[in-house]
């Protein structure tokens, strides 16, 4: 099997991403640089909305959106109605997290480097529903300590 990221492919990807021309960008989890196909699709859709109106632009692109859901489902071996496509990972995480029916006394285990917005959700559930956020200690290498004794470790912060 060929390595998909040989030098030629990396150069092609960089050329397709205008922001790569003058910077090194490591914030891919939060806000990756947009490649040209994404930029063109987003601006094309906005231009369509400006010409046709929001509902009409959606209707005009509905078949393409259906193909996206079918392709995404096929890619991960799911059914199209199991795919949720949202504007960003934080919004997707919020919908999934707040969809869980937590009860008083439930514990939410997290790490010492949890994403700030996620931890705010834990604190909100603690206040509203009596859920206990628990920070699992790190091991000597800085990773979450998954040893069975870690859950009983007095260093765990509540």
C-alpha positions in Angstrom: 0.0 0.0 0.0 1.3 3.4 -1.0 1.9 6.0 1.7 -0.7 8.7 0.8 1.5 11.5 2.1 4.6 11.3 0.0 6.5 14.5 -0.7 4.5 15.2 -3.9 1.2 14.8 -2.2 2.2 17.0 0.7 3.3 19.7 -1.7 0.0 19.4 -3.6 -2.0 19.8 -0.3 0.1 22.8 0.7 -0.5 24.4 -2.7 -4.2 23.8 -2.3 -4.2 25.6 1.1 -3.4 29.3 0.7 -2.6 29.9 4.4 0.3 27.4 4.1 2.2 29.8 1.8 3.3 32.2 4.5 2.9 30.4 7.9 3.2 27.2 9.8 -0.2 26.6 11.4 -0.6 24.0 14.2 -4.2 24.9 15.4 -5.8 22.2 13.2 -8.1 20.9 16.0 -9.7 24.3 16.6 -9.5 26.1 13.3 -7.6 24.4 10.4 -6.6 26.4 7.4 -9.2 26.0 4.6 -8.1 24.4 1.4 -9.3 25.9 -1.8 -12.1 23.3 -2.5 -13.6 24.1 0.9 -13.3 27.8 0.4 -14.9 27.6 -3.0 -17.7 25.4 -1.8 -18.5 27.8 1.2 -18.3 31.0 -0.9 -20.3 29.3 -3.7 -23.1 28.4 -1.3 -23.2 31.9 0.1 -23.3 33.4 -3.4 -26.2 31.0 -4.2 -28.0 32.2 -1.0 -27.4 35.8 -2.0 -28.9 35.2 -5.5 -31.7 32.7 -4.7 -32.5 33.0 -1.0 -31.7 30.7 1.8 -34.4 28.1 1.4 -34.0 28.0 -2.4 -30.2 27.7 -2.1 -30.7 24.7 0.2 -33.2 23.1 -2.1 -30.8 23.6 -5.1 -28.0 21.9 -3.2 -30.1 19.1 -1.5 -29.0 16.4 -3.9 -25.3 17.2 -3.3 -25.9 17.2 0.5 -27.6 13.8 0.2 -24.5 12.5 -1.6 -22.4 13.8 1.2 -24.4 11.9 3.9 -24.3 8.7 1.8 -20.6 9.0 1.2 -19.8 9.7 4.9 -22.0 6.8 6.0 -20.3 4.5 3.5 -16.9 5.6 4.6 -17.4 4.6 8.3 -19.8 1.7 7.7 -22.9 3.5 9.0 -26.4 4.4 7.8 -26.9 8.0 6.5 -29.4 8.7 9.4 -26.6 8.0 11.8 -24.5 10.8 10.5 -24.6 14.3 12.1 -22.7 17.0 10.3 -22.4 20.2 12.3 -20.5 23.5 11.9 -17.7 22.5 14.3 -16.5 19.9 16.8 -17.5 21.9 19.8 -21.1 22.1 18.7 -21.1 18.4 17.8 -19.7 17.5 21.2 -22.2 19.7 23.0 -25.1 18.1 21.3 -23.8 14.6 22.1 -22.9 15.4 25.7 -26.1 17.3 26.6 -28.1 14.4 25.0 -27.0 12.1 27.8 -29.4 11.8 30.7 -27.2 12.3 33.7 -28.5 11.7 37.2 -27.4 13.2 40.6 -24.3 11.3 41.7 -23.1 10.4 38.2 -19.4 11.0 37.7 -17.8 12.4 34.5 -14.2 11.4 34.2 -11.9 13.9 32.4 -8.2 14.7 32.1 -6.1 17.5 33.4 -5.9 19.0 29.9 -9.6 18.9 29.1 -10.8 21.5 26.6 -12.1 24.5 28.5 -15.6 24.5 26.9 -16.1 20.8 27.8 -15.1 21.4 31.4 -17.6 24.3 31.6 -20.3 21.8 30.5 -19.2 19.5 33.4 -19.4 22.3 35.9 -22.9 23.3 34.6 -24.1 19.7 35.0 -22.6 19.6 38.5 -24.6 22.7 39.4 -27.9 21.7 37.7 -28.0 18.0 38.2 -25.5 17.0 40.9 -23.1 15.4 38.5 -19.5 15.2 39.8 -16.7 16.0 37.3 -13.5 14.0 38.3 -10.1 14.8 36.9 -8.2 11.5 36.5 -4.5 12.0 37.4 -1.7 11.8 34.9 0.8 9.0 35.0 4.6 9.8 35.0 4.6 10.4 31.3 1.7 12.9 31.4 -0.9 10.6 30.0 -4.2 9.7 31.7 -3.4 7.0 34.3 -5.5 4.0 33.4 -4.2 1.8 36.1 -7.1 0.3 38.2 -5.8 2.1 41.3 -6.1 5.5 39.5 -9.8 5.8 40.2 -9.2 5.5 44.0 -6.1 7.8 43.9 -6.5 10.6 46.5 -4.9 13.0 44.0 -8.0 12.9 41.9 -9.6 16.4 41.9 -13.3 16.7 42.1 
